[in-house]
Amino acid sequence: MIDEHHSPHDFETTCQRLGDAVPANEFGLLHTHDIHGTLNARGVDFAPQCRVFEVCNPKRAAEVLAVRMDLANALPCRIAIYERDGKVVVSMIRPTAMLSMLSEDAALAQVAADVEQTMNRIIEETVSD
């Protein structure tokens, strides 16, 4: 359900590479959540870097919402970059796995598969040398 990839790059470089790969694959970066910064700003001593990137392809999102508006709860897609055990990890919940828990609609399953393929490409471009 969760795909993880190790990045050969440092944390900041990995985040920058993701920021470049998202629009190159016709997705938009809607928001970045700095989990490390937010927790520390609220008095929680949280050492590892962690950012969550909300990404979306508007056309694909509209296709899903036209069929089932309640699936807005599963949008947008998210890609996380975090530090674990001295390594930088890039991960995502597979859209096909998430959608299979929420819908049995074959057309939506195909949209999820297409989105997942693009997200995999975004992550591969992020972690490539």
Phi, psi and omega in degrees: 000321177252124176263132178236142177225138176272138179262138175280356184260162175290171186302308184296320179295319178299316178299317179296318180296322176296316178302329177280323185287329184299302181292333178296342180248024175063029172249162175246148175266109185277318183198152174239126177260119177268090184297315179304308182295318181295314181296316180295324178294338180259017174085009178263121180283098183236109189280315186295144172288142178202124175230142177242126183253122175269121183235153184203144166254111187304321180298315182291321178297318180297323178298316180294312184292333177294332180271315183215100181298330181293345177286359171303336177295339181260001181249155353282176175291153181231140173236128181253141172235126183210165177261134176211125178055040177077007180242158175260126184244138173243126183218162176209155167276127181297124179304325179295320180292316180296313183294325181297335177280339188251341185204150175250011182290121183295322179295319178292326177298322179291320176300314180299320179296318179295316179297317180298319178300316179293318179296323175298320178295318178301314181292318178300318177295328180292318187263359180289157178282000000 
